[in-house]
Amino acid sequence: MSLHPAPQEQDLDSLAAFLKAAGDPLRLEVLQVLGQNSFGVLELCEIMAIKQSGMSHHLKVLAQGGLVERRREGNSIFYRRRLPPSDAATGPLQSALFERLDATPADPVTRQRLAGVQAQRAARSRAFFARHADDLARHQDLIAEHDQYAEQACELLDRAALGRAANNREPGERRGIALEIGPGEGRFLAPLASRFERVLALDNAEVMLARARERVTGQGLDNVELVLGEWPEHGALLPRVDAVVVNMVLHHLPSPSAALEAAARQLNDGGVLVITDLCRHNQRWAVDACGDFWLGFEEADLVSWAGRAGLVLRESLFLAMRNGFQVQVRSFQRVTAHPSKREQSGNE
């Protein structure tokens, strides 16, 4: 007699655990929230307005059902949705469940509390950059050399179809509008200014904008506008653009998925989003030294978030950097909407 359950038995056990985990309205709402980002237990308690003991119980049931997983960011534990393994018996059900949750509007009160948690994260980020502006460039150079990944980002940007192909432009011709989110000291603004008629640079730290302003003035970049504001909240005040660039910034943002969704909304049809960021790593010193909120991202993370926002992956490059870090350089494109859909959207 075998001591191990038969495959059919295992499938039924997995299905039972999945159905139990998904059979509670509060747990479904937790999964809906985790579709926006990864959160710690205390953050989820605040968002869902329940005690820690209750939240811990629900997270345990969700983990047993294969719907969430834990991951460490620095000294903290965060929970995130677990992507269904391709060979899992519950895989199709799990994919359908997540798709349905993402299409269902969140409860307004929950959404308000979620925004509050993300605002707290943003405030901590601003405070870090205000305190450590003088040391930031030196610490970041321990991780990645700007010129190396910036060159690759430019290549992906040039190969993207921004209305008229870049290689068909006249020498020195600049077209369209670009937006850089989190320009820091402004090292990438000159390459953008040489390619686009108008460049917007949005940062939430005045001290970093002041340094970018010195660079812009010194290099005579008269087509660059520096804007103080939070992303994505400030996006509604900016015009639609042909390109959005997010260089080594996403791991500082309170909600990377929300940042990508906002970038997609900011793009004109056919516009391109270029992201450079760290691949997933376990070097926790980067949290204290560089203000990193996330220890990089899995390859599937960016593709999944961008896909949910209506962006299609164009190209990917992976660069080995210093001290064991790896940088991913990705370009995504906003799919041109069908004319009838554009008209329908405009009439709503």
Residue pairs with C-beta under 8 A, 6 or more apart in sequence:
5 13
11 89
14 66
14 88
14 89
14 90
15 89
15 90
15 93
17 64
17 65
17 66
18 65
18 66
18 67
18 90
18 93
18 94
19 65
20 61
20 64
20 65
21 27
21 61
21 62
21 64
21 65
21 66
21 67
22 28
22 31
22 65
22 67
22 97
24 58
24 61
26 48
26 50
26 58
27 58
27 61
27 62
28 101
29 48
29 106
29 107
29 110
30 44
30 48
30 55
30 58
30 59
30 62
30 68
31 62
31 67
31 68
31 81
31 97
31 98
31 101
32 101
32 102
32 104
32 106
33 39
33 44
33 47
33 48
33 106
33 110
33 114
34 68
34 79
34 80
34 81
35 81
35 98
35 101
35 102
35 257
36 114
36 255
36 257
36 258
37 80
37 118
37 254
37 255
37 256
37 257
37 258
38 71
38 73
38 78
38 79
38 80
38 294
39 47
39 78
39 79
39 117
40 76
40 77
40 78
40 79
41 52
41 55
41 56
41 59
41 77
41 79
42 52
43 117
44 55
44 59
44 79
45 51
45 52
45 55
46 113
46 116
46 117
47 110
47 113
47 114
47 117
48 55
48 110
48 113
49 113
59 68
59 79
62 68
63 69
63 70
63 82
66 82
66 84
66 88
66 90
66 94
67 81
67 82
67 94
68 79
68 80
68 81
68 82
69 79
69 80
69 81
69 82
70 77
70 78
70 79
71 77
71 78
71 79
71 80
72 78
72 282
72 295
73 287
73 293
73 294
73 295
74 284
74 287
74 288
74 292
74 295
75 284
75 287
81 98
83 300
83 304
84 90
84 91
84 94
84 95
85 91
88 94
102 308
106 114
117 254
118 254
118 255
118 258
119 254
121 254
121 255
121 293
122 204
122 230
122 253
122 254
125 204
125 252
125 253
125 254
125 291
125 293
126 204
126 205
128 291
129 136
129 205
129 207
129 208
129 291
130 205
130 206
130 207
132 139
132 291
133 205
133 207
133 208
133 211
135 289
136 184
136 290
136 291
137 184
137 185
139 289
139 290
140 146
140 248
140 290
141 322
142 289
142 322
142 323
143 278
143 286
143 290
143 321
143 322
143 323
143 325
144 248
144 278
144 319
144 321
144 322
144 325
144 327
145 321
145 322
146 187
146 188
148 319
148 321
149 247
149 248
149 276
149 319
149 321
149 327
149 329
150 187
150 188
150 191
150 247
150 276
152 276
152 317
152 319
152 329
153 188
153 245
153 247
153 274
153 276
153 329
154 191
156 274
156 314
156 315
156 317
156 329
156 330
156 331
157 166
157 195
157 243
157 245
157 272
157 274
157 331
158 166
158 167
158 195
159 166
159 314
159 315
159 331
160 166
160 243
160 272
160 274
160 314
160 331
160 333
161 270
161 272
161 333
162 175
162 176
162 242
162 243
162 270
162 271
162 272
163 175
163 176
163 242
163 270
164 175
166 195
169 175
172 194
174 193
174 194
174 195
174 196
174 197
174 223
175 196
175 197
175 242
176 196
176 197
176 198
176 241
176 242
176 243
177 196
177 197
177 198
177 199
177 200
177 239
177 240
177 241
177 242
177 243
178 192
178 195
178 196
178 198
178 199
178 200
178 241
178 242
178 243
178 244
178 245
179 199
179 200
179 201
179 202
179 238
179 241
179 243
179 244
179 245
179 266
180 188
180 189
180 192
180 199
180 200
180 201
180 202
180 244
180 245
180 246
180 247
181 202
181 203
181 231
181 244
181 245
181 246
181 249
181 259
181 263
182 202
182 203
182 204
182 231
182 246
182 247
182 249
182 252
182 253
183 189
183 201
183 202
183 203
183 208
183 209
183 212
183 226
183 247
184 203
184 208
184 211
184 212
184 247
184 248
184 249
185 208
185 211
185 212
185 215
186 201
186 211
186 212
186 213
186 215
186 216
187 215
188 245
188 247
189 199
189 201
189 212
189 215
189 216
189 219
189 221
189 224
190 215
190 219
190 221
192 199
192 224
192 243
192 245
193 199
193 221
193 223
193 224
196 223
196 242
196 243
197 223
198 223
198 225
199 221
199 223
199 224
199 225
200 224
200 225
200 227
200 238
200 239
200 241
201 209
201 212
201 224
201 225
201 226
201 227
202 227
202 228
202 229
202 231
202 234
202 238
203 209
203 212
203 226
203 227
203 228
203 229
204 228
204 229
204 230
204 231
206 228
209 226
209 228
212 226
213 226
215 221
216 224
216 226
227 234
227 238
229 237
231 253
231 259
231 262
232 258
232 259
232 261
232 262
232 263
235 262
235 265
235 266
238 266
240 266
240 267
240 268
240 271
241 266
241 267
241 268
241 271
242 267
242 268
242 270
242 271
242 272
243 267
243 271
243 272
243 273
243 274
244 263
244 266
244 267
244 271
244 272
244 273
244 274
245 273
245 274
245 275
246 259
246 263
246 273
246 274
246 275
246 276
246 277
247 274
247 275
247 276
248 276
248 277
248 278
248 327
249 277
250 256
250 259
250 260
250 275
250 277
250 294
250 297
250 302
251 277
251 278
251 292
251 293
251 294
251 295
251 296
251 297
252 291
252 292
252 293
253 259
253 293
254 293
256 294
256 297
256 301
256 305
257 305
257 308
260 273
260 302
260 305
260 306
260 309
260 311
261 305
261 308
261 309
263 273
263 309
264 273
264 306
264 309
264 310
264 311
264 334
265 309
267 273
267 334
268 334
269 334
269 335
269 336
269 337
269 342
270 333
270 334
270 336
271 333
271 334
272 314
272 331
272 332
272 333
272 334
273 306
273 311
273 331
273 332
273 333
273 334
274 329
274 330
274 331
274 332
275 302
275 328
275 329
275 330
275 331
275 332
276 327
276 328
276 329
276 330
277 296
277 297
277 302
277 327
277 328
278 292
278 295
278 296
278 297
278 325
278 326
278 327
278 328
279 296
279 297
279 298
279 299
279 318
279 325
279 326
279 327
279 328
280 295
280 296
280 297
280 298
281 295
281 296
281 324
281 325
281 326
282 295
283 295
283 323
283 324
283 325
284 295
286 292
286 295
287 293
287 295
296 325
297 328
299 316
299 328
302 328
302 330
303 313
303 330
306 312
306 313
306 330
306 332
307 313
310 334
310 335
311 332
311 333
311 334
311 335
312 332
312 333
312 334
312 335
313 330
313 331
313 332
314 331
314 332
314 333
315 330
315 331
316 328
316 329
316 330
316 331
317 328
317 329
317 330
318 326
318 327
318 328
318 329
319 326
319 327
319 328
319 329
320 326
321 327
337 345
